[in-house]
Amino acid sequence: MNLQDLIYISRRKLSEAGIENSRFVMVALSRGILSLNEADLILNGEKEIESELSAKYIEAVERVVGGEPIDYVLGFRDFFGIRLEVTRNVLIPRNETEELVEIIIDEEKNSRVFADIGTGSGAIACALARNIPSSLVFATDISKDALMLAEKNARANGIFNIRFIKGDNISGLSDFLDSVEVIVSNPPYIRTADIDSLDMNVRKYEPMVALDGGRDGLDFYREFLEYLPTGKKVYLEMSQYETAALGKLVSDLNGYSHEFRKDLSGNYRFMILRPEI
Ligand SMILES: C[S@@+](CC[C@H](N)C(=O)[O-])C[C@H]1O[C@@H](n2cnc3c(N)ncnc32)[C@H](O)[C@@H]1O
C-alpha cells in the first residue's frame, strides 16, 4: 500500500468515528510509527509502505478510534524535551506539569536535594535531574509498576542522579527526608465522585491510583501536610477547584507561608509552601 492510500483509509476511519483532531492524530502516528513528518504526508504520497508497518499504523488508528489516548498507543510522551515511555501503569504527563517543572527550575536552581513524590513515569524527577545536573532527586511512588517504568525512563535518557524508592506519601522518603530541600508532587487529586465525569479516555485508560484523591480530593495533601517537617520548600500540583479547601488545610501549618499560582490556562494549579523566616 502506498502512503496516500494508507492516509486515506486512516482519515476515513477517524472521521467516521467523529475524532475531531484527525490531522493531529495522523501526523503524530506518522512520526511515531512511520518516521515520516507532516511534509512527507503531503509530498510523498506515492511512497510504498511495507505491509507490516501499514498494518501497525491501521491498528494504531483503530486503538485511537476506540478511545485510547494517543500517547499510550504510541507508547511514549515527550516531556520537557525528554522522551518517556508511557504505559497504562502511569499517568500521561500533562502540559501543566511541565509548567510546574519550569517554575521549580527557575526558583530552585541552587538547591541540591529534591524529592518527587508520586513520580509516575518519572516525568518531574527526570526533568529536574537533567536540568539541575548537580542535584540528587529521590523519586517515589506507591506503585511498583510505575516506579519500574520511571527507573527505565531515567536510564534510557542517561539520567543517573535519581534514586528510586517505593513508598507511601511523605513517609515513603523515610530516612532520606532530612536531607531533602525541595519536595515536589503531582498527587492524585480528583474527587472520587467526579471520576465518572472525566473524559472516557482518561477514566477508562489512566490508572485510578494516579487520579483518585478520595472523597474530597484531598487525601494525599492531608497526610502530606500532617507529616511535613519544617524547613522544606514544597511545590504541589492541585485541582483548580480546591484553593479554599487547601488554603484552610495549610492555615494550620506552622512555619510555612503559602502561595497559589495559576497555570497558562489561568486556573489555580500550583501550591507553593516556603519556610517562614
Ligand atoms: C497524578 S499522577 C502523577 C505522575 C507524575 N508525577 C506526573 O506528574 O506525570 C500521581 C502518581 O502518584 C502515585 N501515588 C498515588 N498515591 C500515592 C501515595 N500515597 N504515595 C506515593 N505515590 C502515590 C500514583 O501511583 C501516580 O503515579
The ligand as an SDF file (V2000), in Angstrom:
LIG
                    3D

 27 29  0  0  0  0  0  0  0  0999 V2000
   -1.2190   12.3010   39.1170 C   0  0  0  0  0  0  0  0  0  0  0  0
   -0.0240   11.0080   38.9860 S   0  0  0  0  0  0  0  0  0  0  0  0
    1.4430   11.9670   38.6690 C   0  0  0  0  0  0  0  0  0  0  0  0
    2.5260   11.2100   37.9560 C   0  0  0  0  0  0  0  0  0  0  0  0
    3.7190   12.0790   37.5460 C   0  0  0  0  0  0  0  0  0  0  0  0
    4.3650   12.6850   38.7040 N   0  0  0  0  0  0  0  0  0  0  0  0
    3.2850   13.1730   36.5810 C   0  0  0  0  0  0  0  0  0  0  0  0
    3.2110   14.3350   37.0040 O   0  0  0  0  0  0  0  0  0  0  0  0
    3.0220   12.8680   35.4210 O   0  0  0  0  0  0  0  0  0  0  0  0
    0.1340   10.5420   40.6930 C   0  0  0  0  0  0  0  0  0  0  0  0
    1.1440    9.4610   40.9960 C   0  0  0  0  0  0  0  0  0  0  0  0
    1.1840    9.2820   42.4180 O   0  0  0  0  0  0  0  0  0  0  0  0
    1.2190    7.9170   42.7470 C   0  0  0  0  0  0  0  0  0  0  0  0
    0.6110    7.8100   44.0800 N   0  0  0  0  0  0  0  0  0  0  0  0
   -0.6980    7.7740   44.4110 C   0  0  0  0  0  0  0  0  0  0  0  0
   -0.8400    7.7240   45.7540 N   0  0  0  0  0  0  0  0  0  0  0  0
    0.4240    7.7440   46.2770 C   0  0  0  0  0  0  0  0  0  0  0  0
    0.9250    7.7130   47.6020 C   0  0  0  0  0  0  0  0  0  0  0  0
    0.1310    7.6660   48.6680 N   0  0  0  0  0  0  0  0  0  0  0  0
    2.2610    7.7320   47.7770 N   0  0  0  0  0  0  0  0  0  0  0  0
    3.1150    7.7770   46.7030 C   0  0  0  0  0  0  0  0  0  0  0  0
    2.6770    7.8080   45.4310 N   0  0  0  0  0  0  0  0  0  0  0  0
    1.3500    7.7960   45.2150 C   0  0  0  0  0  0  0  0  0  0  0  0
    0.4710    7.2260   41.6350 C   0  0  0  0  0  0  0  0  0  0  0  0
    0.8750    5.8770   41.5090 O   0  0  0  0  0  0  0  0  0  0  0  0
    0.8440    8.0890   40.4240 C   0  0  0  0  0  0  0  0  0  0  0  0
    1.9970    7.5760   39.7980 O   0  0  0  0  0  0  0  0  0  0  0  0
  1  2  1  0
  2  3  1  0
  2 10  1  0
  3  4  1  0
  4  5  1  0
  5  6  1  0
  5  7  1  0
  7  8  2  0
  7  9  1  0
 10 11  1  0
 11 12  1  0
 11 26  1  0
 12 13  1  0
 13 14  1  0
 13 24  1  0
 14 15  1  0
 14 23  1  0
 15 16  2  0
 16 17  1  0
 17 18  1  0
 17 23  2  0
 18 19  1  0
 18 20  2  0
 20 21  1  0
 21 22  2  0
 22 23  1  0
 24 25  1  0
 24 26  1  0
 26 27  1  0
M  CHG  2   2   1   9  -1
M  END
$$$$
